[in-house]
Amino acid sequence: MDINDLRGFSTVFLMVTFIGLCIWAYSSKRKKAFDEAANLPFADEELNQETMQEEARNG
């Protein structure tokens, strides 16, 4: 076994890891979690708007 075998094994390992990561990321089981994470910045804005409205009422 020489360095070229090690390079070949590492290439195959990284390719399998990449394909597995792509399958995990595009899995329909993860869609809900990713959609919630994508909307987190907007949830913060809604919370800030509600706080501002309450402060204006209590003024």
Backbone hydrogen bonds, N-H to C=O, Kabsch-Sander energy under -0.5 kcal/mol:
donor,donor_aa,acceptor,acceptor_aa,energy
5,D,2,D,-0.7
6,L,2,D,-1.5
7,R,3,I,-2.3
8,G,4,N,-2.0
9,F,5,D,-2.6
10,S,6,L,-2.4
11,T,7,R,-2.0
12,V,8,G,-2.2
13,F,9,F,-2.7
14,L,10,S,-2.4
15,M,11,T,-2.1
16,V,12,V,-2.4
17,T,13,F,-2.3
18,F,14,L,-2.3
19,I,15,M,-2.3
20,G,16,V,-2.4
21,L,17,T,-2.2
22,C,18,F,-2.3
23,I,19,I,-2.3
24,W,20,G,-2.3
25,A,21,L,-2.5
26,Y,22,C,-2.1
27,S,24,W,-0.9
30,R,27,S,-0.9
31,K,28,S,-0.5
34,F,30,R,-2.4
35,D,31,K,-2.5
36,E,32,K,-2.3
37,A,33,A,-2.1
38,A,34,F,-2.1
39,N,35,D,-1.3
40,L,37,A,-0.9
43,A,39,N,-1.7
44,D,40,L,-1.6
45,E,41,P,-1.3
46,E,42,F,-2.0
47,L,43,A,-2.0
48,N,44,D,-2.2
49,Q,45,E,-2.3
50,E,46,E,-2.2
51,T,47,L,-2.1
52,M,48,N,-2.3
53,Q,49,Q,-2.2
54,E,50,E,-2.1
55,E,51,T,-2.2
56,A,52,M,-2.1
57,R,53,Q,-1.9
58,N,54,E,-2.3
59,G,55,E,-1.9
